[in-house]
Amino acid sequence: MKPTIYKGETSAERRRYPRIPLTLSVQFMMVNREKLSAALETVSDDLGVEGLAMISTTKLSKDQKLLLTLLVPEDANDKLMNHDASITTEKGCIPVAIFSRVAWCEDVDAHKYRIGVQFMEITETGRQILKDFFLDYKLDYSNSNLMH
């Protein structure tokens, strides 16, 4: 799905880096003893320089390690014009793999969870893609250890 943009930031004032409410396609695999689970697909609820919140039908434990793939629009400004179309892996997006961990998981309703994910490691190529994307959304990553 194309990104859904809302004006302003999320209400999480305690974060060092602001997050923006943004719906992007996300795939993730759980890492257990160096083995990966099957890939699961979901969407982000918000996104920031060092993490995101996502909606999932799978409940995850705090500190669960994830290999997360974020589907980043190639041209964020173009995507903003078309809120109702879909982001797909085939067209208009670049997959960015990020080793991550679950920071928290809360119930939304029966069999639906909102999960906070902290980014831990990213490739240099993925880092540059995210930097460009964050600049499009005017997110400051200058003091982030992850983005340097």
N, C-alpha and C positions, 0 to 999 in steps of 0.2 A: 504494500500500500504506500501511496505517496505520503510524505511527511504531513502531519497535521500540526499546524502552528497556531499557538495562542499567544496573544500579547502578554508580556510580563514574564516573570519567573515563577517557579514553584515556591511554595511557602516555607521551604526548608531553610530557615535563616541560620541554622547551626553549621552549615557547610562552608568550607573554605572557598569553594568554587561554586558559582551559581549553576543551576540547572534550568534548562528550558523544557517546557512540555512539548514533546516531539514524538510522533509515532513513526518508528522505522522498523523494518523487518529484522528479526534477530533469530539466529540459530544457536543452539548451545548443546554441548556434550558434557556430561559429568565426568570428572577425572577421579578414579578410585584406584589407588595402588598402581598408578601409571597405566591403567587401562581406561579406555573411553567408552561411555555408554552410546547408545544409538542417538543420532541427532534429533533434537526436538525443535520445533519452530514456534515462535511467539512474536510479540511486538514490544517495543519500548514504550514506556509511559512518559519518561523524561530522560534527558541526556545532559551530562556535564563533562568536564575535562577529565575527571578521574573516576567516573562511574555512570551508572544508569539505573533506572527502575524499570522492571519489565513485568508484564502480566503473564501468568502461566497457569496451566491446569495441573502442573506438577509441583508439589510442595517440596522445597529444598531446605536443607539444614544449614544453620549458620556455619560459616567457614568451609562449606562445600566448595571444592575447586571446580572451575568450569573452563572449558575452551569455548569461548563465545565468538561468534562471527556476526559482526554488525554490518548490515548492508547500507553503505553510505552513498547517497545520491551523488552522481558525478557533478551535477550543476545544481547546487542548492537553490539558487535564485529562480531557475526554470521550474523546479519542483514546487515552489511556493505558489505558482500561478494555477496549479492543477490539483487541488486538495483531494478530489474524489477518485483519482486513478490509482493504480497499484504500482508499488515498487516491486520489481522482480529481480532475481539474480541474473537473468538473461539480458536485461536491458535497463540502462540508466543508473546502475548501481555498481559500486566496487566493494567486494567482500573484504573486510578487515578482521583478521583473527586476533583475539586478545585473550591472554591467559588471565583469569579473573577469580574472585572468590565471592561467595554470598555473604553480605554484611548483615542482612536481616530478611525475614520472610513473614508476611502478615496475611491473614485470611481476608479476602474480599467478600466472598460468599461461598456456598457449598462448591467445592472442587475448583475454586478460582483463587489465585494468590497474587499478591503484589510483592515483588522480590527486589531488594536493593543489592546491586552488584558493584564491587570495587574493582577497577582495573588494576592489574599487577604488572604484567609484562606485555610488550608489544614490539613487533619488528620495526626496524627503521623505516621501511616503506609504509607500513601501517601508521606509524607515528606521523609521517609527512602528510598522508591522506587525511588523517584526523585534524592536523593543524590547519590545513586548507579549509576543511569543512567548518571548524570552529571559527575561523576568521569570517566566513560567510555569515555566521550567526552572531558575530561580535562577542564571542566568549573568550575571555582572557585566559590564556594558558601559560603566561610568562613565568609564573612561579611554581609551576607544576614539575615535580621531579620526573614524572612519567613522560612528559612531553619534551624533555631535553635529552 
